Amino acid sequence: MSDYTIDYLEFPSADNGKSRDFFGKAFGWTFIHYGDTYDEIAGAGIGTGINADPDDRSSAPIAVIRTTDIERAERDVVAAGGVITRKPYDFPGGRRFYFREPGGAELAVYRTAE
């Protein structure tokens, strides 16, 4: 079994409040608020969030891969030809980094806080 599992989807947003209002009204989803730039969506069927942080906001939704070893994941991504677009950093709940795979898609890898 692989230590790499896609289990989260992140939507970029220029305004979390507007995105939160839209998703709540359109689909009845609720939210866990983590400050001005991040909201986790509850009830979407898969772990999902809205990210308005300009330092790590993409132009497209990002699949997020869970791992138990963030340092190994970074080495594996680079060894396979990926390019790190944001070095590993701490966030509420764990540690993460962003990368672009050779075909152009941007993704993220995270591990939960220990």
N, CA, C and O atoms as CSV, one atom per row, in Angstrom:
chain,resi,resn,atom,element,x,y,z
A,1,MET,N,N,0.852,-1.189,0.000
A,1,MET,CA,C,0.000,0.000,0.000
A,1,MET,C,C,0.891,1.243,0.000
A,1,MET,O,O,1.881,1.306,0.728
A,2,SER,N,N,0.539,2.199,-0.799
A,2,SER,CA,C,1.304,3.433,-0.927
A,2,SER,C,C,1.089,4.349,0.271
A,2,SER,O,O,0.027,4.353,0.892
A,3,ASP,N,N,2.120,5.122,0.577
A,3,ASP,CA,C,2.024,6.129,1.626
A,3,ASP,C,C,1.492,7.448,1.058
A,3,ASP,O,O,1.447,8.451,1.770
A,4,TYR,N,N,1.094,7.455,-0.202
A,4,TYR,CA,C,0.620,8.676,-0.855
A,4,TYR,C,C,-0.839,8.485,-1.282
A,4,TYR,O,O,-1.139,7.670,-2.155
A,5,THR,N,N,-1.740,9.248,-0.654
A,5,THR,CA,C,-3.166,9.119,-0.909
A,5,THR,C,C,-3.778,10.493,-1.148
A,5,THR,O,O,-3.642,11.382,-0.309
A,6,ILE,N,N,-4.448,10.677,-2.277
A,6,ILE,CA,C,-5.190,11.924,-2.497
A,6,ILE,C,C,-6.430,11.867,-1.620
A,6,ILE,O,O,-7.270,10.979,-1.773
A,7,ASP,N,N,-6.539,12.815,-0.703
A,7,ASP,CA,C,-7.705,12.800,0.182
A,7,ASP,C,C,-8.262,14.191,0.456
A,7,ASP,O,O,-9.065,14.375,1.371
A,8,TYR,N,N,-7.835,15.168,-0.338
A,8,TYR,CA,C,-8.282,16.536,-0.080
A,8,TYR,C,C,-8.264,17.309,-1.390
A,8,TYR,O,O,-7.407,17.076,-2.242
A,9,LEU,N,N,-9.193,18.212,-1.548
A,9,LEU,CA,C,-9.277,19.084,-2.715
A,9,LEU,C,C,-9.351,20.511,-2.213
A,9,LEU,O,O,-10.104,20.818,-1.288
A,10,GLU,N,N,-8.567,21.379,-2.828
A,10,GLU,CA,C,-8.522,22.770,-2.382
A,10,GLU,C,C,-8.920,23.702,-3.526
A,10,GLU,O,O,-8.355,23.641,-4.618
A,11,PHE,N,N,-9.899,24.563,-3.257
A,11,PHE,CA,C,-10.333,25.551,-4.232
A,11,PHE,C,C,-9.643,26.883,-3.965
A,11,PHE,O,O,-9.659,27.364,-2.832
A,12,PRO,N,N,-9.033,27.491,-4.988
A,12,PRO,CA,C,-8.462,28.822,-4.806
A,12,PRO,C,C,-9.586,29.861,-4.765
A,12,PRO,O,O,-10.637,29.666,-5.377
A,13,SER,N,N,-9.366,30.942,-4.059
A,13,SER,CA,C,-10.382,31.996,-3.978
A,13,SER,C,C,-9.711,33.342,-3.758
A,13,SER,O,O,-8.763,33.448,-2.980
A,14,ALA,N,N,-10.191,34.349,-4.427
A,14,ALA,CA,C,-9.724,35.709,-4.180
A,14,ALA,C,C,-10.446,36.305,-2.971
A,14,ALA,O,O,-10.017,37.326,-2.434
A,15,ASP,N,N,-11.556,35.664,-2.537
A,15,ASP,CA,C,-12.346,36.169,-1.416
A,15,ASP,C,C,-13.062,34.996,-0.753
A,15,ASP,O,O,-14.084,34.522,-1.250
A,16,ASN,N,N,-12.516,34.529,0.377
A,16,ASN,CA,C,-13.107,33.378,1.060
A,16,ASN,C,C,-14.572,33.603,1.425
A,16,ASN,O,O,-15.388,32.690,1.302
A,17,GLY,N,N,-14.906,34.801,1.868
A,17,GLY,CA,C,-16.287,35.073,2.261
A,17,GLY,C,C,-17.261,34.865,1.121
A,17,GLY,O,O,-18.318,34.263,1.308
A,18,LYS,N,N,-16.915,35.358,-0.059
A,18,LYS,CA,C,-17.791,35.186,-1.221
A,18,LYS,C,C,-17.886,33.725,-1.630
A,18,LYS,O,O,-18.968,33.240,-1.960
A,19,SER,N,N,-16.760,33.023,-1.609
A,19,SER,CA,C,-16.775,31.599,-1.959
A,19,SER,C,C,-17.583,30.811,-0.942
A,19,SER,O,O,-18.382,29.952,-1.311
A,20,ARG,N,N,-17.378,31.099,0.329
A,20,ARG,CA,C,-18.123,30.431,1.405
A,20,ARG,C,C,-19.616,30.669,1.242
A,20,ARG,O,O,-20.405,29.730,1.349
A,21,ASP,N,N,-20.016,31.908,0.984
A,21,ASP,CA,C,-21.431,32.217,0.788
A,21,ASP,C,C,-22.004,31.444,-0.399
A,21,ASP,O,O,-23.100,30.889,-0.319
A,22,PHE,N,N,-21.251,31.415,-1.500
A,22,PHE,CA,C,-21.723,30.711,-2.696
A,22,PHE,C,C,-21.929,29.219,-2.410
A,22,PHE,O,O,-23.009,28.683,-2.655
A,23,PHE,N,N,-20.888,28.549,-1.890
A,23,PHE,CA,C,-20.977,27.103,-1.668
A,23,PHE,C,C,-22.044,26.763,-0.637
A,23,PHE,O,O,-22.718,25.740,-0.756
A,24,GLY,N,N,-22.202,27.613,0.375
A,24,GLY,CA,C,-23.238,27.384,1.372
A,24,GLY,C,C,-24.631,27.499,0.783
A,24,GLY,O,O,-25.494,26.659,1.041
A,25,LYS,N,N,-24.851,28.551,-0.017
A,25,LYS,CA,C,-26.170,28.754,-0.624
A,25,LYS,C,C,-26.452,27.725,-1.709
A,25,LYS,O,O,-27.557,27.186,-1.775
A,26,ALA,N,N,-25.479,27.449,-2.552
A,26,ALA,CA,C,-25.704,26.545,-3.679
A,26,ALA,C,C,-25.837,25.089,-3.246
A,26,ALA,O,O,-26.678,24.365,-3.779
A,27,PHE,N,N,-25.017,24.645,-2.283
A,27,PHE,CA,C,-24.956,23.219,-1.967
A,27,PHE,C,C,-25.259,22.880,-0.509
A,27,PHE,O,O,-25.310,21.705,-0.145
A,28,GLY,N,N,-25.460,23.897,0.325
A,28,GLY,CA,C,-25.774,23.655,1.724
A,28,GLY,C,C,-24.584,23.225,2.567
A,28,GLY,O,O,-24.762,22.729,3.679
A,29,TRP,N,N,-23.374,23.409,2.051
A,29,TRP,CA,C,-22.183,23.026,2.794
A,29,TRP,C,C,-21.959,23.976,3.971
A,29,TRP,O,O,-22.367,25.137,3.926
A,30,THR,N,N,-21.319,23.486,5.007
A,30,THR,CA,C,-20.949,24.294,6.163
A,30,THR,C,C,-19.424,24.388,6.221
A,30,THR,O,O,-18.731,23.728,5.448
A,31,PHE,N,N,-18.904,25.208,7.137
A,31,PHE,CA,C,-17.480,25.532,7.097
A,31,PHE,C,C,-16.849,25.557,8.478
A,31,PHE,O,O,-17.499,25.857,9.479
A,32,ILE,N,N,-15.570,25.234,8.502
A,32,ILE,CA,C,-14.734,25.394,9.682
A,32,ILE,C,C,-13.755,26.499,9.321
A,32,ILE,O,O,-12.943,26.348,8.408
A,33,HIS,N,N,-13.833,27.592,10.030
A,33,HIS,CA,C,-13.072,28.801,9.708
A,33,HIS,C,C,-11.689,28.753,10.365
A,33,HIS,O,O,-11.584,28.574,11.578
A,34,TYR,N,N,-10.632,28.910,9.566
A,34,TYR,CA,C,-9.256,28.906,10.066
A,34,TYR,C,C,-8.571,30.244,9.822
A,34,TYR,O,O,-7.383,30.270,9.499
A,35,GLY,N,N,-9.268,31.323,9.962
A,35,GLY,CA,C,-8.684,32.648,9.769
A,35,GLY,C,C,-9.177,33.295,8.491
A,35,GLY,O,O,-10.080,32.786,7.827
A,36,ASP,N,N,-8.574,34.421,8.157
A,36,ASP,CA,C,-9.042,35.219,7.027
A,36,ASP,C,C,-8.836,34.567,5.671
A,36,ASP,O,O,-9.509,34.930,4.706
A,37,THR,N,N,-7.922,33.614,5.580
A,37,THR,CA,C,-7.581,33.084,4.255
A,37,THR,C,C,-7.887,31.611,4.060
A,37,THR,O,O,-7.570,31.067,3.002
A,38,TYR,N,N,-8.494,30.933,5.044
A,38,TYR,CA,C,-8.754,29.504,4.849
A,38,TYR,C,C,-10.022,29.059,5.551
A,38,TYR,O,O,-10.270,29.402,6.707
A,39,ASP,N,N,-10.819,28.285,4.823
A,39,ASP,CA,C,-12.007,27.642,5.374
A,39,ASP,C,C,-12.032,26.200,4.909
A,39,ASP,O,O,-11.836,25.916,3.727
A,40,GLU,N,N,-12.273,25.291,5.840
A,40,GLU,CA,C,-12.498,23.900,5.471
A,40,GLU,C,C,-13.989,23.727,5.212
A,40,GLU,O,O,-14.819,24.280,5.933
A,41,ILE,N,N,-14.324,22.962,4.184
A,41,ILE,CA,C,-15.721,22.714,3.838
A,41,ILE,C,C,-16.145,21.394,4.455
A,41,ILE,O,O,-15.454,20.385,4.312
A,42,ALA,N,N,-17.279,21.397,5.140
A,42,ALA,CA,C,-17.844,20.176,5.705
A,42,ALA,C,C,-19.034,19.755,4.843
A,42,ALA,O,O,-19.833,20.593,4.425
A,43,GLY,N,N,-19.146,18.462,4.582
A,43,GLY,CA,C,-20.289,17.940,3.857
A,43,GLY,C,C,-20.128,17.850,2.355
A,43,GLY,O,O,-21.110,17.600,1.656
A,44,ALA,N,N,-18.918,18.045,1.825
A,44,ALA,CA,C,-18.708,18.020,0.375
A,44,ALA,C,C,-18.457,16.610,-0.161
A,44,ALA,O,O,-18.417,16.413,-1.375
A,45,GLY,N,N,-18.287,15.627,0.727
A,45,GLY,CA,C,-18.067,14.263,0.275
A,45,GLY,C,C,-16.610,13.851,0.243
A,45,GLY,O,O,-16.308,12.658,0.246
A,46,ILE,N,N,-15.711,14.802,0.213
A,46,ILE,CA,C,-14.270,14.583,0.295
A,46,ILE,C,C,-13.722,15.772,1.073
A,46,ILE,O,O,-14.306,16.855,1.039
A,47,GLY,N,N,-12.623,15.585,1.766
A,47,GLY,CA,C,-12.022,16.705,2.467
A,47,GLY,C,C,-11.773,17.833,1.474
A,47,GLY,O,O,-11.152,17.619,0.433
A,48,THR,N,N,-12.250,19.027,1.789
A,48,THR,CA,C,-12.189,20.142,0.843
A,48,THR,C,C,-11.976,21.444,1.598
A,48,THR,O,O,-12.448,21.607,2.723
A,49,GLY,N,N,-11.258,22.375,0.965
A,49,GLY,CA,C,-11.047,23.670,1.568
A,49,GLY,C,C,-11.084,24.783,0.552
A,49,GLY,O,O,-11.002,24.550,-0.654
A,50,ILE,N,N,-11.209,26.008,1.058
A,50,ILE,CA,C,-11.161,27.221,0.230
A,50,ILE,C,C,-9.941,28.005,0.690
A,50,ILE,O,O,-9.838,28.360,1.864
A,51,ASN,N,N,-9.015,28.278,-0.228
A,51,ASN,CA,C,-7.751,28.912,0.123
A,51,ASN,C,C,-7.626,30.271,-0.553
A,51,ASN,O,O,-7.600,30.358,-1.781
A,52,ALA,N,N,-7.547,31.326,0.243
A,52,ALA,CA,C,-7.354,32.680,-0.282
A,52,ALA,C,C,-5.991,33.250,0.084
A,52,ALA,O,O,-5.758,34.447,-0.084
A,53,ASP,N,N,-5.082,32.406,0.585
A,53,ASP,CA,C,-3.739,32.878,0.923
A,53,ASP,C,C,-2.996,33.192,-0.367
A,53,ASP,O,O,-2.765,32.280,-1.161
A,54,PRO,N,N,-2.611,34.442,-0.610
A,54,PRO,CA,C,-1.954,34.785,-1.876
A,54,PRO,C,C,-0.598,34.110,-2.057
A,54,PRO,O,O,-0.106,34.019,-3.182
A,55,ASP,N,N,0.018,33.634,-0.969
A,55,ASP,CA,C,1.311,32.957,-1.080
A,55,ASP,C,C,1.187,31.534,-1.608
A,55,ASP,O,O,2.153,31.005,-2.157
A,56,ASP,N,N,0.028,30.898,-1.460
A,56,ASP,CA,C,-0.105,29.534,-1.962
A,56,ASP,C,C,-1.446,29.277,-2.636
A,56,ASP,O,O,-1.941,28.150,-2.648
A,57,ARG,N,N,-2.016,30.314,-3.186
A,57,ARG,CA,C,-3.279,30.173,-3.914
A,57,ARG,C,C,-2.972,29.916,-5.380
A,57,ARG,O,O,-2.277,30.704,-6.021
A,58,SER,N,N,-3.472,28.852,-5.894
A,58,SER,CA,C,-3.287,28.475,-7.291
A,58,SER,C,C,-4.399,29.097,-8.134
A,58,SER,O,O,-5.339,29.686,-7.599
A,59,SER,N,N,-4.285,28.963,-9.443
A,59,SER,CA,C,-5.347,29.445,-10.322
A,59,SER,C,C,-6.379,28.353,-10.607
A,59,SER,O,O,-7.414,28.623,-11.216
A,60,ALA,N,N,-6.104,27.134,-10.174
A,60,ALA,CA,C,-7.014,26.003,-10.409
A,60,ALA,C,C,-7.125,25.184,-9.132
A,60,ALA,O,O,-6.243,25.262,-8.277
A,61,PRO,N,N,-8.195,24.395,-8.983
A,61,PRO,CA,C,-8.281,23.518,-7.819
A,61,PRO,C,C,-7.058,22.604,-7.745
A,61,PRO,O,O,-6.497,22.220,-8.771
A,62,ILE,N,N,-6.658,22.266,-6.537
A,62,ILE,CA,C,-5.466,21.458,-6.308
A,62,ILE,C,C,-5.842,20.193,-5.550
A,62,ILE,O,O,-6.499,20.244,-4.510
A,63,ALA,N,N,-5.409,19.050,-6.094
A,63,ALA,CA,C,-5.517,17.793,-5.359
A,63,ALA,C,C,-4.399,17.785,-4.319
A,63,ALA,O,O,-3.268,18.177,-4.607
A,64,VAL,N,N,-4.725,17.338,-3.116
A,64,VAL,CA,C,-3.760,17.337,-2.026
A,64,VAL,C,C,-3.534,15.888,-1.585
A,64,VAL,O,O,-4.481,15.152,-1.306
A,65,ILE,N,N,-2.272,15.503,-1.530
A,65,ILE,CA,C,-1.870,14.128,-1.248
A,65,ILE,C,C,-1.378,14.036,0.193
A,65,ILE,O,O,-0.523,14.814,0.617
A,66,ARG,N,N,-1.926,13.079,0.941
A,66,ARG,CA,C,-1.509,12.867,2.327
A,66,ARG,C,C,-0.351,11.875,2.375
A,66,ARG,O,O,-0.324,10.907,1.616
A,67,THR,N,N,0.602,12.119,3.268
A,67,THR,CA,C,1.724,11.211,3.495
A,67,THR,C,C,2.071,11.218,4.978
A,67,THR,O,O,1.585,12.060,5.733
A,68,THR,N,N,2.905,10.284,5.387
A,68,THR,CA,C,3.397,10.282,6.766
A,68,THR,C,C,4.803,10.857,6.850
A,68,THR,O,O,5.289,11.132,7.947
A,69,ASP,N,N,5.472,11.046,5.702
A,69,ASP,CA,C,6.864,11.505,5.689
A,69,ASP,C,C,7.032,12.605,4.638
A,69,ASP,O,O,7.293,12.317,3.470
A,70,ILE,N,N,6.882,13.857,5.055
A,70,ILE,CA,C,6.919,14.989,4.133
A,70,ILE,C,C,8.291,15.157,3.484
A,70,ILE,O,O,8.376,15.528,2.314
A,71,GLU,N,N,9.347,14.893,4.216
A,71,GLU,CA,C,10.694,15.039,3.654
A,71,GLU,C,C,10.942,14.007,2.557
A,71,GLU,O,O,11.497,14.337,1.508
A,72,ARG,N,N,10.535,12.760,2.791
A,72,ARG,CA,C,10.674,11.725,1.767
A,72,ARG,C,C,9.826,12.064,0.545
A,72,ARG,O,O,10.261,11.867,-0.590
A,73,ALA,N,N,8.624,12.568,0.773
A,73,ALA,CA,C,7.745,12.928,-0.338
A,73,ALA,C,C,8.384,14.005,-1.207
A,73,ALA,O,O,8.325,13.930,-2.435
A,74,GLU,N,N,8.999,15.010,-0.573
A,74,GLU,CA,C,9.661,16.060,-1.343
A,74,GLU,C,C,10.792,15.470,-2.188
A,74,GLU,O,O,10.934,15.818,-3.360
A,75,ARG,N,N,11.595,14.583,-1.605
A,75,ARG,CA,C,12.679,13.934,-2.367
A,75,ARG,C,C,12.122,13.101,-3.516
A,75,ARG,O,O,12.663,13.132,-4.621
A,76,ASP,N,N,11.039,12.354,-3.266
A,76,ASP,CA,C,10.433,11.511,-4.303
A,76,ASP,C,C,9.891,12.353,-5.455
A,76,ASP,O,O,10.047,11.984,-6.619
A,77,VAL,N,N,9.259,13.473,-5.142
A,77,VAL,CA,C,8.718,14.365,-6.174
A,77,VAL,C,C,9.849,14.898,-7.053
A,77,VAL,O,O,9.754,14.855,-8.280
A,78,VAL,N,N,10.904,15.392,-6.440
A,78,VAL,CA,C,12.028,15.951,-7.193
A,78,VAL,C,C,12.714,14.864,-8.017
A,78,VAL,O,O,13.046,15.093,-9.180
A,79,ALA,N,N,12.932,13.682,-7.432
A,79,ALA,CA,C,13.597,12.586,-8.139
A,79,ALA,C,C,12.803,12.134,-9.362
A,79,ALA,O,O,13.376,11.654,-10.340
A,80,ALA,N,N,11.485,12.290,-9.299
A,80,ALA,CA,C,10.634,11.886,-10.421
A,80,ALA,C,C,10.475,12.981,-11.466
A,80,ALA,O,O,9.784,12.779,-12.464
A,81,GLY,N,N,11.101,14.138,-11.257
A,81,GLY,CA,C,11.046,15.218,-12.230
A,81,GLY,C,C,10.098,16.348,-11.885
A,81,GLY,O,O,9.906,17.256,-12.693
A,82,GLY,N,N,9.500,16.314,-10.702
A,82,GLY,CA,C,8.624,17.404,-10.276
A,82,GLY,C,C,9.424,18.611,-9.839
A,82,GLY,O,O,10.606,18.497,-9.516
A,83,VAL,N,N,8.781,19.767,-9.827
A,83,VAL,CA,C,9.412,21.015,-9.416
A,83,VAL,C,C,8.656,21.548,-8.197
A,83,VAL,O,O,7.439,21.730,-8.245
A,84,ILE,N,N,9.373,21.794,-7.121
A,84,ILE,CA,C,8.752,22.340,-5.908
A,84,ILE,C,C,8.399,23.803,-6.175
A,84,ILE,O,O,9.269,24.599,-6.525
A,85,THR,N,N,7.125,24.154,-6.011
A,85,THR,CA,C,6.696,25.536,-6.244
A,85,THR,C,C,6.536,26.309,-4.935
A,85,THR,O,O,6.518,27.540,-4.950
A,86,ARG,N,N,6.419,25.612,-3.806
A,86,ARG,CA,C,6.471,26.227,-2.481
A,86,ARG,C,C,7.058,25.206,-1.528
A,86,ARG,O,O,6.497,24.128,-1.332
A,87,LYS,N,N,8.182,25.549,-0.944
A,87,LYS,CA,C,8.901,24.659,-0.026
A,87,LYS,C,C,8.004,24.267,1.154
A,87,LYS,O,O,7.040,24.968,1.462
A,88,PRO,N,N,8.323,23.146,1.812
A,88,PRO,CA,C,7.523,22.726,2.965
A,88,PRO,C,C,7.415,23.822,4.029
A,88,PRO,O,O,8.382,24.522,4.327
A,89,TYR,N,N,6.221,23.945,4.584
A,89,TYR,CA,C,5.956,24.922,5.635
A,89,TYR,C,C,4.875,24.382,6.551
A,89,TYR,O,O,4.091,23.517,6.160
A,90,ASP,N,N,4.836,24.894,7.766
A,90,ASP,CA,C,3.821,24.500,8.736
A,90,ASP,C,C,2.528,25.261,8.464
A,90,ASP,O,O,2.547,26.421,8.055
A,91,PHE,N,N,1.411,24.590,8.697
A,91,PHE,CA,C,0.088,25.211,8.625
A,91,PHE,C,C,-0.738,24.620,9.761
A,91,PHE,O,O,-0.357,23.591,10.321
A,92,PRO,N,N,-1.867,25.249,10.117
A,92,PRO,CA,C,-2.671,24.670,11.198
A,92,PRO,C,C,-3.079,23.245,10.829
A,92,PRO,O,O,-3.824,23.037,9.871
A,93,GLY,N,N,-2.602,22.292,11.569
A,93,GLY,CA,C,-2.949,20.904,11.304
A,93,GLY,C,C,-1.825,20.070,10.722
A,93,GLY,O,O,-1.981,18.856,10.594
A,94,GLY,N,N,-0.682,20.678,10.360
A,94,GLY,CA,C,0.395,19.862,9.813
A,94,GLY,C,C,1.468,20.639,9.086
A,94,GLY,O,O,1.790,21.776,9.432
A,95,ARG,N,N,2.013,19.993,8.067
A,95,ARG,CA,C,3.085,20.570,7.255
A,95,ARG,C,C,2.784,20.207,5.808
A,95,ARG,O,O,2.251,19.129,5.544
A,96,ARG,N,N,3.120,21.097,4.854
A,96,ARG,CA,C,2.793,20.850,3.447
A,96,ARG,C,C,3.776,21.525,2.515
A,96,ARG,O,O,4.542,22.398,2.922
A,97,PHE,N,N,3.746,21.102,1.239
A,97,PHE,CA,C,4.463,21.788,0.166
A,97,PHE,C,C,3.665,21.645,-1.123
A,97,PHE,O,O,2.811,20.767,-1.248
A,98,TYR,N,N,3.961,22.527,-2.083
A,98,TYR,CA,C,3.317,22.494,-3.393
A,98,TYR,C,C,4.362,22.120,-4.436
A,98,TYR,O,O,5.547,22.411,-4.279
A,99,PHE,N,N,3.897,21.464,-5.515
A,99,PHE,CA,C,4.804,21.105,-6.600
A,99,PHE,C,C,4.046,21.067,-7.926
A,99,PHE,O,O,2.818,20.989,-7.964
A,100,ARG,N,N,4.814,21.123,-9.003
A,100,ARG,CA,C,4.256,20.984,-10.350
A,100,ARG,C,C,4.850,19.722,-10.959
A,100,ARG,O,O,6.068,19.544,-10.971
A,101,GLU,N,N,3.985,18.847,-11.465
A,101,GLU,CA,C,4.459,17.626,-12.112
A,101,GLU,C,C,4.853,17.954,-13.553
A,101,GLU,O,O,4.436,18.990,-14.069
A,102,PRO,N,N,5.647,17.102,-14.222
A,102,PRO,CA,C,6.162,17.436,-15.555
A,102,PRO,C,C,5.103,17.788,-16.602
A,102,PRO,O,O,5.410,18.497,-17.560
A,103,GLY,N,N,3.876,17.314,-16.443
A,103,GLY,CA,C,2.818,17.644,-17.386
A,103,GLY,C,C,2.171,18.987,-17.136
A,103,GLY,O,O,1.378,19.453,-17.954
A,104,GLY,N,N,2.502,19.630,-15.998
A,104,GLY,CA,C,2.030,20.981,-15.729
A,104,GLY,C,C,1.041,21.136,-14.601
A,104,GLY,O,O,0.788,22.263,-14.175
A,105,ALA,N,N,0.461,20.051,-14.089
A,105,ALA,CA,C,-0.521,20.170,-12.999
A,105,ALA,C,C,0.182,20.503,-11.694
A,105,ALA,O,O,1.250,19.967,-11.398
A,106,GLU,N,N,-0.427,21.396,-10.914
A,106,GLU,CA,C,0.099,21.702,-9.596
A,106,GLU,C,C,-0.689,20.919,-8.556
A,106,GLU,O,O,-1.915,20.828,-8.629
A,107,LEU,N,N,0.024,20.355,-7.590
A,107,LEU,CA,C,-0.563,19.581,-6.505
A,107,LEU,C,C,0.115,19.974,-5.205
A,107,LEU,O,O,1.060,20.764,-5.206
A,108,ALA,N,N,-0.360,19.433,-4.109
A,108,ALA,CA,C,0.268,19.650,-2.813
A,108,ALA,C,C,0.393,18.309,-2.105
A,108,ALA,O,O,-0.354,17.372,-2.386
A,109,VAL,N,N,1.345,18.230,-1.184
A,109,VAL,CA,C,1.511,17.068,-0.318
A,109,VAL,C,C,1.503,17.588,1.111
A,109,VAL,O,O,2.087,18.632,1.403
A,110,TYR,N,N,0.830,16.847,2.014
A,110,TYR,CA,C,0.809,17.257,3.408
A,110,TYR,C,C,0.924,16.048,4.327
A,110,TYR,O,O,0.669,14.908,3.940
A,111,ARG,N,N,1.313,16.342,5.539
A,111,ARG,CA,C,1.220,15.379,6.633
A,111,ARG,C,C,0.525,16.087,7.777
A,111,ARG,O,O,0.653,17.300,7.943
A,112,THR,N,N,-0.204,15.327,8.556
A,112,THR,CA,C,-0.905,15.915,9.684
A,112,THR,C,C,0.071,16.202,10.813
A,112,THR,O,O,1.166,15.642,10.863
A,113,ALA,N,N,-0.337,17.078,11.712
A,113,ALA,CA,C,0.484,17.403,12.878
A,113,ALA,C,C,0.648,16.150,13.722
A,113,ALA,O,O,-0.252,15.315,13.804
A,114,GLU,N,N,1.795,16.034,14.340
A,114,GLU,CA,C,2.072,14.840,15.136
A,114,GLU,C,C,1.628,14.986,16.554
A,114,GLU,O,O,1.793,14.062,17.350
